[in-house]
Amino acid sequence: MAKNNEIDMLHGPLVGKILMFAIPFAFSSILQQLFNTMDVAIVGRFASSEALAAVGANTALINLIINLFVGCSIGANVVIANLIGHRDNDRIKQAVNTTSVLAVISGIILLFIGLIVSRPVLELMGTPESIIHDAILYLRIYFLGIPFFMIYNFGTSILRSRGDTKRPLYILIIAGIINVILNLIFVIVFHLGVAGVAIATDIANLYCAGRVIWILLHEEEPFKVDPNNLKIDPVALKRILQIGLPAGLQAMVFSFSNVFIQATINDYGPAAIAGSSISQMFEGYCYFLMSAFCGAAVTFTGQNYGARQIERCKQIFWICLAFGALACFAANMLFLTCSDFFLQFFTTDPEVAHFTKIRILWVIAFQAIAASYEIPASAMRGLGHSLEPALLTVIGTCVLRLVWIFTICPIWPGYDRLMICYPASWILTGIMVSTVYVLTAKKSYAFIRKNQK
């Protein structure tokens, strides 16, 4: 079964194989986003705008808390993919065991962090009194299921390192159906509101974790997980953290800047929070189409760089950049031109719709620009360079947004003007990361050529 889902990344034409990898990856990410979208849509339609705002107000904070460990799963993907290129089965086994232990540890840590910081951080963000109780309730119940979420993400990083993006998709299709059905039952039938949608998400995550564990327990060597021999290998852990921690810290700081943006949005009231939340759902779908090609760039580059195949690494970059940008742009235009159609599924409040459309105009319309730094950053991680794109993204995206919030917004106030910080930061970050990618790739390929002589 594993062989049928595996992709040979080291031989043959690349375009078809990258698409074979990226399309299921994109649908998997979209289905994960569907969990949160269903939460927002169902509470918005069947509870209240305040309940919708309470769920949406947590998005930036949840990402802030979990992204460090999600970054470590990216590190595991790169390390295992690189070892596949080297055909080093013993070290692959060690990396798989290390990844499995990290999944459990990170889930437990995040569980306690989420329960402890929910109230103080939401209060610091200036969450309105009318929604803060529901926001805290949603966040605490959500984090009860976070260990299952982390087990799924680390487990699928093992599968994706060898090109298996189909089985994670199949798992999420079932989980998405479970989530939607339970959302409707808990909210409409039992009137549980935000608690109901959080419980439904936890149950869906539990299913995902259980299925991934079953797959890895029955996988072929060296990818099979043996519960009796689980332990952390220091060498594998060091390499995973070298790549994963910068990626995680980048995403964490990125989310940190979004927390400040969310705090500024909170000043405009519940309608602005709800409207921004809806637009973020749309942005997520667009981003995940691009992110699938980021995943392809990381994994394909990791394997081919491990196999010392320079020309294929170069082709991988350009294919992923072109498809990632085009896929994101196509989705951007769909939401931009059909905003009224999509909005009807989330709200009937005209004020909420007004704020949603403002964010769509300034954020979604320009989102494809982000490919100019996301794809080069992913390619660099595949080459084993994770710190450089992390630092540049922090400077170009996060720092600029904070400067915008604290210097420009006070003298040029307005919800629409706040949104301009997104395209401005994407342009600056794209210029910096693309430039450094060219220099890093040149240096990495020169090192391989030198050792091949």
Secondary structure as UniProt FT lines:
FT   HELIX           2..5
FT   HELIX           15..46
FT   HELIX           49..56
FT   TURN            57..58
FT   HELIX           59..86
FT   HELIX           89..124
FT   TURN            125..126
FT   HELIX           129..144
FT   HELIX           146..160
FT   TURN            161..163
FT   HELIX           166..184
FT   HELIX           185..189
FT   HELIX           194..217
FT   TURN            221..222
FT   HELIX           227..229
FT   HELIX           234..266
FT   TURN            267..268
FT   HELIX           270..306
FT   TURN            307..308
FT   HELIX           310..337
FT   HELIX           339..343
FT   TURN            344..346
FT   HELIX           350..362
FT   HELIX           364..370
FT   HELIX           371..382
FT   TURN            383..384
FT   HELIX           387..393
FT   HELIX           394..399
FT   HELIX           400..403
FT   HELIX           404..408
FT   HELIX           409..411
FT   HELIX           415..419
FT   HELIX           421..452
//
